[in-house]
Amino acid sequence: MFFPAALPRDRARATVLLVATVLLLAVLTPGTSAAQTREDGRSQAGAAGPAGRFSVATLNLRKGMRVAGMRHDIGRVLDGGASVIGFQERLFSRPALRASLPKSWTLLMPSGPTGTDDNPIAFDKDVWGLEKTWPALLTGRTWRRQATGRVAHDQYGVVAVLRHRASGHVIRAVSFHLPNHLHNRRTGGPNYANRQGVEAMWRMASRVRALKENAPVGHQFVAMCDCNVTENRDTTDHLVKGRITRPLRLETNYSGRKGGSGIDYVMGERDSDFRIRSFRSYRHLVTDHPGIVATFARKR
């Protein structure tokens, strides 16, 4: 007698339980997946980059930095929208550097007896596909010396050849080191009091030119230096301008607008489909070097 009336009541209870479950999932899901949503959004934004633009960054991490400091500095640079990053000068810090990167990023390291931990380049594996990476000895001897006065170590640079997964655009990125004490602030030319350092810079410039000249057709060449070198310290053709940028017809951040950049070098091909659009330096970092993010935009 009561069975036909009980059936709607059971259905009502089941409906209420279902609605409560859906509401609970709706409340919990955004909180648990917020980080993943941000990461997916960043990757999707990067994947659409070279249709109109892409960003490259370089950051000089201090030796002996711990994971927390590296993660802070790398996070600042990544917040600038970079999809390819170069790091410099962290001897024997590969585990800490890998631990500092977001999970969607892959760290590429050179191989070799001297340059194993020098100048790695990381790239977003969801955005860029690796074609080839190899270490290039840029100086053969550094101008940086220990307290004993001996040469510290050879200076390597990594050249990363990366193909954009969506557009097929290929870039060949190299980061190099150019300390400001190679410049004579009075004359704007080389500081010949540091003759060995100047000659090391000339050797490095020669190898950067060779890297550019040997790049296949269709590979965009991008070079970056995140050291404290300003335009007013480089007014002659004896260092960067006459040794790298002018011979290779490279566009630089200080020639791209009036007044100069004031810090750092970003280089790209003048005849490329992508030109330097903007750049930003990051100074408030744990490391003692600045970081720089450069954006390349397709010519209209």
LINRACOR-V272122 format. One record per residue. PHI is phi in whole degrees, -180 to 180 (999 if undefined). PSI is psi in degrees with one decimal (none if undefined). OMEGA is omega in radians with two decimals (999 if undefined). Layout:
PHI:PSI:OMEGA ; PHI:PSI:OMEGA
//
This chain:
999:-34.4:-3.12 ; -95:-7.1:-3.04 ; -65:-46.7:3.13 ; -61:-31.2:3.14 ; -79:-26.7:-3.11 ; -75:-28.1:-3.09 ; -62:-48.4:3.07 ; -60:-35.4:3.14 ; -64:-40.7:3.11 ; -66:-38.9:3.10 ; -64:-39.0:3.13 ; -64:-42.1:3.11 ; -63:-42.8:3.12 ; -63:-39.0:3.13 ; -65:-43.1:3.12 ; -62:-42.5:3.13 ; -63:-41.0:3.13 ; -65:-43.9:3.13 ; -63:-41.5:3.14 ; -63:-39.9:3.12 ; -64:-44.1:3.13 ; -62:-43.9:3.13 ; -64:-38.9:3.13 ; -64:-43.2:3.11 ; -65:-37.2:-3.14 ; -65:-33.1:3.14 ; -77:-40.9:-3.04 ; -80:-33.9:-3.01 ; -61:-46.5:-3.14 ; -59:-38.2:-3.12 ; -68:-37.4:-3.07 ; -81:-20.8:-3.06 ; -115:13.6:-3.09 ; -62:-44.7:-3.13 ; -64:-41.8:3.13 ; -65:-38.0:3.12 ; -63:-42.9:3.12 ; -63:-42.1:-3.14 ; -64:-42.9:3.12 ; -64:-40.0:3.13 ; -64:-40.0:3.13 ; -65:-41.4:-3.14 ; -66:-40.1:3.12 ; -66:-38.9:3.10 ; -64:-40.9:3.11 ; -67:-35.9:-3.11 ; -66:-26.0:3.12 ; -90:-0.3:-3.00 ; -57:-69.5:-3.02 ; -65:0.4:2.91 ; -63:-30.8:3.10 ; -138:-26.4:-3.11 ; -165:162.4:2.99 ; -151:162.2:-3.07 ; -127:140.5:3.11 ; -125:141.4:-3.12 ; -130:156.9:2.99 ; -139:145.2:-3.06 ; -148:130.6:-3.11 ; -101:99.5:-3.12 ; -82:139.1:-3.10 ; -75:143.4:3.08 ; -62:140.1:3.12 ; 85:2.6:3.12 ; -66:145.0:3.10 ; -94:172.6:-3.04 ; -59:-41.9:-3.09 ; -61:-44.6:3.13 ; -67:-42.7:3.10 ; -61:-44.2:-3.11 ; -63:-38.0:3.10 ; -61:-50.3:-3.07 ; -68:-43.2:3.13 ; -64:-38.1:3.12 ; -63:-39.0:3.11 ; -62:-43.9:-3.13 ; -68:-41.1:3.12 ; -65:-32.4:3.09 ; -65:-19.6:3.07 ; -77:-1.0:3.05 ; 92:12.1:-3.11 ; -68:142.3:3.05 ; -113:-7.6:3.00 ; -137:132.5:-3.11 ; -131:139.3:3.01 ; -112:139.4:3.09 ; -117:155.7:-3.13 ; -135:142.3:2.84 ; 59:61.7:2.93 ; -125:89.0:-3.13 ; -68:131.5:3.03 ; 59:34.5:-3.11 ; -120:21.2:-3.08 ; -58:-47.8:-3.14 ; -59:-43.8:-3.13 ; -65:-38.6:-3.12 ; -68:-40.8:3.10 ; -65:-38.7:3.14 ; -69:-21.5:-3.09 ; -84:-17.6:-3.08 ; -83:147.1:2.99 ; -61:157.8:-3.04 ; -65:-24.5:-3.10 ; -82:-1.9:-3.11 ; -106:145.5:3.11 ; -116:136.7:-3.14 ; -98:122.2:3.09 ; -101:126.3:-3.12 ; -118:145.1:3.04 ; -72:159.7:3.08 ; -114:146.7:-3.12 ; 146:160.8:-3.05 ; -68:-32.9:-3.06 ; -100:-40.8:-2.98 ; -95:21.8:-3.03 ; -58:-43.6:-3.09 ; -108:8.3:-3.14 ; -91:136.3:2.95 ; 51:58.6:3.02 ; -75:161.0:3.04 ; -126:128.6:3.08 ; -102:151.0:3.06 ; -144:155.3:3.14 ; -79:111.1:-3.03 ; -71:-16.6:3.08 ; -82:-12.2:-3.07 ; -113:-43.5:-3.04 ; -115:140.8:3.03 ; -107:131.6:-3.09 ; -74:132.5:3.01 ; -99:-49.0:3.11 ; -166:141.8:3.08 ; -138:135.3:3.13 ; -150:154.3:3.11 ; -82:141.5:3.08 ; -123:122.5:3.09 ; -74:116.9:-3.02 ; -94:-32.1:-3.07 ; -123:-34.4:-3.03 ; 83:-23.8:3.08 ; -158:131.2:-3.14 ; -88:161.9:3.06 ; -94:0.7:3.13 ; -90:127.0:-3.01 ; -121:149.3:3.07 ; -83:179.4:-3.13 ; -62:-23.9:3.14 ; -76:-12.4:-3.10 ; 89:-2.0:3.14 ; -83:158.2:3.08 ; -66:134.5:-3.02 ; -71:-62.0:-3.13 ; -168:164.9:3.07 ; -67:151.1:-3.14 ; -103:115.5:3.11 ; -104:155.8:2.96 ; -130:147.7:3.12 ; -104:133.2:3.02 ; -107:115.9:3.12 ; -104:124.2:3.07 ; -104:113.0:-3.00 ; -125:136.6:3.11 ; -112:129.5:3.13 ; -73:128.8:-3.01 ; -65:-34.2:-3.06 ; -86:-45.7:-3.01 ; -99:-20.0:-3.07 ; 83:1.4:-3.14 ; -65:136.3:-3.09 ; -115:131.0:3.04 ; -123:148.1:3.06 ; -118:105.1:-3.00 ; -107:134.4:3.08 ; -133:137.2:3.03 ; -115:141.3:-3.09 ; -138:172.3:-3.02 ; -118:127.3:3.13 ; -139:91.6:-3.11 ; -69:149.0:-3.03 ; -73:-16.8:-3.12 ; -79:4.1:2.96 ; -79:-13.6:-3.12 ; -95:144.1:2.95 ; -94:111.6:-3.03 ; -65:-25.5:-3.11 ; -76:-44.1:-3.08 ; -97:-19.7:-3.08 ; 82:-2.8:-3.12 ; -102:-161.1:-3.12 ; -67:150.6:3.03 ; -92:92.8:-3.03 ; -72:-7.6:2.98 ; -66:-23.7:3.06 ; -111:63.0:-3.02 ; -59:-42.4:-3.14 ; -63:-37.6:3.11 ; -67:-41.0:3.12 ; -63:-43.7:3.13 ; -65:-35.5:3.07 ; -63:-39.0:3.09 ; -64:-40.2:3.13 ; -64:-41.2:3.10 ; -63:-41.4:3.13 ; -64:-43.1:3.13 ; -61:-39.0:3.12 ; -62:-40.0:-3.12 ; -75:-32.7:3.04 ; -64:-41.0:3.09 ; -62:-41.7:3.13 ; -64:-39.7:3.10 ; -62:-40.1:3.13 ; -71:-45.5:-3.07 ; -67:-28.4:-3.13 ; -91:1.3:3.12 ; -70:132.5:3.13 ; -63:157.5:3.05 ; -61:135.7:-3.11 ; 97:-8.9:3.06 ; -97:119.0:3.07 ; -79:129.4:-3.11 ; -94:127.4:3.12 ; -131:125.8:3.11 ; -125:144.2:-3.10 ; -142:145.6:3.05 ; -136:125.1:-3.09 ; -104:29.4:-3.14 ; -95:164.0:-3.05 ; -78:69.5:3.12 ; -117:118.8:-3.09 ; -105:160.2:-3.07 ; -60:-39.9:-3.06 ; -71:-9.3:3.07 ; -94:-4.8:-3.07 ; -129:70.0:-3.05 ; -101:0.8:3.14 ; -115:177.9:3.13 ; -95:15.9:-3.02 ; -91:-12.1:-3.12 ; -122:-115.3:-2.99 ; -69:-46.7:-3.03 ; -61:-51.6:-3.08 ; -83:-17.2:-3.06 ; -99:-26.2:-3.07 ; -126:-60.9:-2.93 ; -69:-46.3:-3.11 ; -73:-45.2:3.12 ; -60:-33.0:-3.08 ; -99:3.5:-3.11 ; 53:48.9:3.14 ; -93:137.6:2.98 ; -79:140.5:3.11 ; -125:162.8:-3.11 ; -68:-27.7:-3.13 ; -83:-18.2:3.08 ; -94:-7.0:-3.08 ; -80:-13.7:3.13 ; -156:162.6:-3.12 ; -72:148.3:3.08 ; 93:-18.1:3.11 ; 81:164.4:-3.09 ; -83:-29.9:-3.09 ; 85:-20.2:-3.12 ; -164:143.6:2.97 ; 73:159.4:3.08 ; -121:134.1:2.93 ; -127:130.5:-3.08 ; -128:141.8:3.08 ; -154:163.5:-3.09 ; -74:134.2:3.12 ; -68:-31.8:-3.08 ; -95:13.1:3.12 ; -79:159.0:3.05 ; -67:-22.0:-3.14 ; -112:128.5:3.13 ; -116:160.2:3.09 ; -66:119.2:-3.13 ; -98:-43.9:-3.11 ; -159:165.7:3.07 ; -153:154.7:-3.13 ; -142:131.9:3.09 ; -97:140.7:3.10 ; -111:116.9:-3.03 ; -107:-29.9:-3.05 ; -88:75.5:-3.08 ; -123:165.4:3.07 ; -68:-39.7:3.12 ; -70:166.4:-3.12 ; -94:9.1:3.10 ; -117:152.4:3.09 ; -77:162.1:2.96 ; -114:152.3:-3.12 ; -139:137.6:3.07 ; -119:123.0:3.13 ; -114:135.0:3.11 ; -107:129.0:3.08 ; -106:128.7:-3.11 ; -119:145.9:3.13 ; -67:138.8:3.11 ; -66:143.6:3.12 ; -90:none:999
//
